[in-house]
Amino acid sequence: MELRHLEYFVAVAEELSFTRASRRLHVVQSGVSSAIQGLERELGAALFDRDRHRVTLTEAGRALLPEARATLAAAQAAADAVAETTAGLRGALSIGTMISTGPVGLPVLLGRFHEQHPGVLVKLRVMPGGSAELAREVISGGLDLALLSLPGEAPAGLAVRPLAQEPLALICAAKHPLASVESVPLETLAEEAFIDFPVGWGTRAVVDRAFAAAGIDRQVSFEVADYATAAGLVGNGLGVAFVPTSAAASPGQAGIARVRRAAGLADPRRHGRDPARLGCRARVPRRTARGQVGAAPSCRRGRCGRRVP
């Protein structure tokens, strides 16, 4: 079994398109198709269902994908181990992140890491599905590690290390009756229309859990995937929203007021937002690499070429 064939398989599996995979690999499409057919003959199973409109993984293909990724990572680790002896830290590191990382200054940390390790290629991805999608991608091997917010226990197969915590702020229109108060009990918000974020986002999970724990139903009128749109809807009187403090507009900005405290969400040990976490696969030891990307767990040798004791 050739590593090249596994590389082609992973590209098609991630793109779900032979055309896009060939562009990504800089190989003619016929070459990709021929390699996949050879791999299927060797394994004795079809890896993809193909028709004129779409490409999907078969059960055999889904079983092969994590193993193919691991094999390619191990091969890259071997090459990186040799290169490291003469050229320092080398390889690639795939990082996922939330739209807002709050007090974690990701650009600064990545800049510092690049300055110290220019031979490591860092790939940064923002997932529209929020923290839940980030966790799934780390567990499946699509990402090496991720900055995410996970209320409660981490999913099986994911090792996490808390990096920071940030309270949520309730924002409302400047003319809203709540704009002039300091503290709001959750019961007061039962009749409010909410602007919220997709299921799977850490912020949405925290707020849903808080209201469920209090036995209060709430109405989510608008679901958006970015803080700027949420603030715009709030500022125009279409509802209220809980957002991370770092993403909340200052009082008076864009017609928005911020309520400093909402009882039931104020204490992070009870219902508040869990600390921002950086997740990695469970087989990665929970060791802090302070000189690299902030206080992130060290990466596997298979991706960044650095052995974790």
ABEGO torsion letter per residue (X at the ends): XBAAAAAAAAAAAAAGBAAAAAAAAGBBAAAAAAAAAAAAAAAGBBABBBBAABBBBBAAAAAAAAAAAAAAAAAAAAAAAAAAAAAEBBEBBBBBBBABAEABBAAAAAAAAAAABAABBBBBBBBAAEAAAAAAAAAAGABABBBBBBBEBBBBGBBBBBABBBBBBBBBBAABAAAABABBBAAAAAABBBBBBBBGBAAAAAAAAAAAAAGBBBBBABBBABAAAAAAAAAAGAEBBBBBAAABBBBGBGGBBBBABBBGAABAAAABBBBBBBBBBAABBBBBBAABBEABBBBBAAAAGBBBX
